[in-house]
């Protein structure tokens, strides 16, 4: 299979995974569909990571191709604004899952450097709850909690575009 075919296949799978992920919360299934939603988000994240590691095939419309496979700067700016608006509410709701995950990360980052995903997950305790919510805190999408984390080689860091807002959250919650 040529790199262009692989890139096309990954893009198609990524689009399918995105459609499934966005559809799951709308389902009315008996039982908890939270694990299914978390797994679909993990699938989407994995495909996005794979896509970033593949060699990009050069085409005559490379600007269009590039726009399809990468998050634009304006998308990142909108995401950062979304996080700026949400973090004060998270600080006012310390029992909210995403607030608890972020606060736990901040505490661990003061004592352990670097903070690894597995350490954060183990410290949080509830794997299913953690997986579902943490996945939404490290991606840009219309219906996420807000991207505050980046993960590289298992190491969790604050997304650079929201560091100042996270510092405000940290002061608000006393960490």
C-alpha beads as a LAMMPS data file, in Angstrom:
LAMMPS data file: protein, C-alpha beads

175 atoms
174 bonds

1 atom types
1 bond types

-500.0 500.0 xlo xhi
-500.0 500.0 ylo yhi
-500.0 500.0 zlo zhi

Masses

1 110.0

Atoms # bond

1 1 1 0.000 0.000 0.000
2 1 1 1.382 3.423 -0.937
3 1 1 1.575 6.285 1.561
4 1 1 -1.210 8.155 -0.238
5 1 1 -3.510 5.135 0.145
6 1 1 -2.561 4.748 3.820
7 1 1 -3.198 8.443 4.494
8 1 1 -6.552 8.200 2.738
9 1 1 -7.525 5.102 4.747
10 1 1 -6.502 6.699 8.059
11 1 1 -8.483 9.847 7.213
12 1 1 -11.557 7.754 6.337
13 1 1 -11.257 5.758 9.582
14 1 1 -10.735 8.948 11.568
15 1 1 -13.876 10.516 10.062
16 1 1 -15.844 7.346 10.848
17 1 1 -14.534 7.241 14.432
18 1 1 -15.437 10.925 14.881
19 1 1 -18.999 10.338 13.642
20 1 1 -19.394 7.339 15.968
21 1 1 -17.953 9.250 18.937
22 1 1 -20.332 12.160 18.426
23 1 1 -23.318 9.806 18.001
24 1 1 -22.821 7.695 21.135
25 1 1 -24.107 10.289 23.647
26 1 1 -27.328 10.528 21.604
27 1 1 -28.025 6.789 21.843
28 1 1 -30.741 5.592 24.181
29 1 1 -29.314 2.214 25.140
30 1 1 -30.173 0.362 28.323
31 1 1 -27.106 0.487 30.531
32 1 1 -24.047 2.692 30.602
33 1 1 -22.626 3.725 27.254
34 1 1 -19.825 5.661 28.945
35 1 1 -17.186 2.985 28.356
36 1 1 -18.162 2.762 24.683
37 1 1 -17.862 6.534 24.406
38 1 1 -14.450 6.513 26.131
39 1 1 -13.210 3.748 23.834
40 1 1 -14.413 5.597 20.736
41 1 1 -12.598 8.731 21.909
42 1 1 -9.441 6.644 22.455
43 1 1 -9.845 5.241 18.928
44 1 1 -10.167 8.727 17.507
45 1 1 -7.147 9.931 19.486
46 1 1 -5.095 6.933 18.329
47 1 1 -6.003 7.518 14.700
48 1 1 -5.123 11.204 15.045
49 1 1 -1.754 10.260 16.551
50 1 1 -1.146 7.695 13.788
51 1 1 -2.089 10.239 11.160
52 1 1 0.479 12.659 12.559
53 1 1 3.225 10.031 12.288
54 1 1 2.508 9.053 8.674
55 1 1 4.430 10.663 5.850
56 1 1 2.175 13.141 4.134
57 1 1 1.690 12.619 0.415
58 1 1 2.334 15.796 -1.564
59 1 1 -0.479 16.735 -3.909
60 1 1 -1.169 19.730 -6.087
61 1 1 -3.738 20.918 -3.556
62 1 1 -1.434 20.520 -0.543
63 1 1 -3.007 23.482 1.232
64 1 1 -6.395 21.762 1.170
65 1 1 -4.830 18.427 2.195
66 1 1 -2.960 20.108 5.048
67 1 1 -6.117 21.789 6.295
68 1 1 -7.948 18.454 6.330
69 1 1 -5.356 16.707 8.479
70 1 1 -4.356 19.394 10.956
71 1 1 -6.114 21.566 13.500
72 1 1 -5.957 25.180 12.378
73 1 1 -4.553 27.969 14.482
74 1 1 -8.016 29.555 14.687
75 1 1 -9.441 26.244 16.013
76 1 1 -6.753 26.262 18.706
77 1 1 -7.543 29.878 19.587
78 1 1 -11.265 29.086 19.890
79 1 1 -10.446 26.064 22.054
80 1 1 -8.237 28.188 24.323
81 1 1 -11.085 30.709 24.727
82 1 1 -13.464 27.875 25.588
83 1 1 -11.059 26.668 28.294
84 1 1 -10.616 30.223 29.612
85 1 1 -14.381 30.445 30.141
86 1 1 -14.744 27.003 31.691
87 1 1 -11.885 26.882 34.182
88 1 1 -13.452 29.354 36.652
89 1 1 -16.597 27.177 36.708
90 1 1 -14.478 24.080 37.266
91 1 1 -12.832 25.851 40.186
92 1 1 -16.257 26.552 41.691
93 1 1 -17.209 22.875 41.328
94 1 1 -14.348 20.896 42.907
95 1 1 -16.328 17.621 42.761
96 1 1 -16.732 17.905 38.985
97 1 1 -14.693 15.126 37.341
98 1 1 -12.623 17.350 35.050
99 1 1 -11.935 19.726 37.949
100 1 1 -10.758 16.789 40.070
101 1 1 -8.484 15.473 37.303
102 1 1 -6.892 18.870 36.707
103 1 1 -6.448 19.552 40.442
104 1 1 -4.895 16.117 40.925
105 1 1 -2.500 16.740 38.042
106 1 1 -1.468 20.070 39.551
107 1 1 -0.816 18.444 42.940
108 1 1 1.207 15.627 41.377
109 1 1 3.192 18.038 39.226
110 1 1 4.401 19.813 42.362
111 1 1 5.775 16.597 43.857
112 1 1 6.595 14.432 40.852
113 1 1 8.233 15.458 37.638
114 1 1 7.188 14.480 35.066
115 1 1 3.625 13.286 35.664
116 1 1 2.846 10.126 33.694
117 1 1 -0.657 9.207 32.516
118 1 1 -0.601 5.962 34.510
119 1 1 0.375 7.793 37.721
120 1 1 -2.438 10.299 37.251
121 1 1 -4.924 7.519 36.439
122 1 1 -3.871 5.434 39.453
123 1 1 -4.073 8.449 41.755
124 1 1 -7.580 9.250 40.453
125 1 1 -8.791 5.719 41.049
126 1 1 -11.928 5.244 38.923
127 1 1 -10.497 3.985 35.607
128 1 1 -13.649 4.220 33.493
129 1 1 -14.537 7.664 34.768
130 1 1 -10.941 8.837 34.353
131 1 1 -10.474 7.425 30.833
132 1 1 -13.653 8.956 29.452
133 1 1 -13.044 12.404 30.878
134 1 1 -9.256 12.591 30.499
135 1 1 -9.590 11.751 26.788
136 1 1 -11.846 14.782 26.336
137 1 1 -9.373 16.990 28.181
138 1 1 -6.573 16.339 25.697
139 1 1 -8.349 16.833 22.385
140 1 1 -9.921 19.647 20.426
141 1 1 -13.474 18.966 19.397
142 1 1 -16.821 20.676 19.414
143 1 1 -18.179 18.613 22.306
144 1 1 -15.168 18.082 24.577
145 1 1 -14.641 19.377 28.115
146 1 1 -11.880 21.676 26.902
147 1 1 -8.312 20.818 25.962
148 1 1 -6.004 21.415 28.914
149 1 1 -3.538 18.534 28.525
150 1 1 -1.065 17.223 26.005
151 1 1 0.410 13.763 26.307
152 1 1 3.704 12.757 24.755
153 1 1 5.353 9.394 25.421
154 1 1 3.022 8.878 28.381
155 1 1 3.968 12.200 30.014
156 1 1 1.146 14.637 30.781
157 1 1 1.714 18.372 30.415
158 1 1 -0.518 21.426 30.332
159 1 1 -1.342 22.506 26.787
160 1 1 0.805 25.644 26.251
161 1 1 -2.117 27.719 24.920
162 1 1 -3.955 27.486 28.268
163 1 1 -1.117 27.651 30.817
164 1 1 -2.099 31.098 32.109
165 1 1 -5.733 30.012 32.571
166 1 1 -4.657 26.873 34.405
167 1 1 -2.489 29.027 36.687
168 1 1 -5.629 31.042 37.500
169 1 1 -7.507 27.792 38.231
170 1 1 -4.640 26.677 40.467
171 1 1 -4.825 29.899 42.490
172 1 1 -8.625 29.664 42.641
173 1 1 -8.536 26.165 44.155
174 1 1 -5.499 26.824 46.328
175 1 1 -2.953 24.507 44.716

Bonds

1 1 1 2
2 1 2 3
3 1 3 4
4 1 4 5
5 1 5 6
6 1 6 7
7 1 7 8
8 1 8 9
9 1 9 10
10 1 10 11
11 1 11 12
12 1 12 13
13 1 13 14
14 1 14 15
15 1 15 16
16 1 16 17
17 1 17 18
18 1 18 19
19 1 19 20
20 1 20 21
21 1 21 22
22 1 22 23
23 1 23 24
24 1 24 25
25 1 25 26
26 1 26 27
27 1 27 28
28 1 28 29
29 1 29 30
30 1 30 31
31 1 31 32
32 1 32 33
33 1 33 34
34 1 34 35
35 1 35 36
36 1 36 37
37 1 37 38
38 1 38 39
39 1 39 40
40 1 40 41
41 1 41 42
42 1 42 43
43 1 43 44
44 1 44 45
45 1 45 46
46 1 46 47
47 1 47 48
48 1 48 49
49 1 49 50
50 1 50 51
51 1 51 52
52 1 52 53
53 1 53 54
54 1 54 55
55 1 55 56
56 1 56 57
57 1 57 58
58 1 58 59
59 1 59 60
60 1 60 61
61 1 61 62
62 1 62 63
63 1 63 64
64 1 64 65
65 1 65 66
66 1 66 67
67 1 67 68
68 1 68 69
69 1 69 70
70 1 70 71
71 1 71 72
72 1 72 73
73 1 73 74
74 1 74 75
75 1 75 76
76 1 76 77
77 1 77 78
78 1 78 79
79 1 79 80
80 1 80 81
81 1 81 82
82 1 82 83
83 1 83 84
84 1 84 85
85 1 85 86
86 1 86 87
87 1 87 88
88 1 88 89
89 1 89 90
90 1 90 91
91 1 91 92
92 1 92 93
93 1 93 94
94 1 94 95
95 1 95 96
96 1 96 97
97 1 97 98
98 1 98 99
99 1 99 100
100 1 100 101
101 1 101 102
102 1 102 103
103 1 103 104
104 1 104 105
105 1 105 106
106 1 106 107
107 1 107 108
108 1 108 109
109 1 109 110
110 1 110 111
111 1 111 112
112 1 112 113
113 1 113 114
114 1 114 115
115 1 115 116
116 1 116 117
117 1 117 118
118 1 118 119
119 1 119 120
120 1 120 121
121 1 121 122
122 1 122 123
123 1 123 124
124 1 124 125
125 1 125 126
126 1 126 127
127 1 127 128
128 1 128 129
129 1 129 130
130 1 130 131
131 1 131 132
132 1 132 133
133 1 133 134
134 1 134 135
135 1 135 136
136 1 136 137
137 1 137 138
138 1 138 139
139 1 139 140
140 1 140 141
141 1 141 142
142 1 142 143
143 1 143 144
144 1 144 145
145 1 145 146
146 1 146 147
147 1 147 148
148 1 148 149
149 1 149 150
150 1 150 151
151 1 151 152
152 1 152 153
153 1 153 154
154 1 154 155
155 1 155 156
156 1 156 157
157 1 157 158
158 1 158 159
159 1 159 160
160 1 160 161
161 1 161 162
162 1 162 163
163 1 163 164
164 1 164 165
165 1 165 166
166 1 166 167
167 1 167 168
168 1 168 169
169 1 169 170
170 1 170 171
171 1 171 172
172 1 172 173
173 1 173 174
174 1 174 175
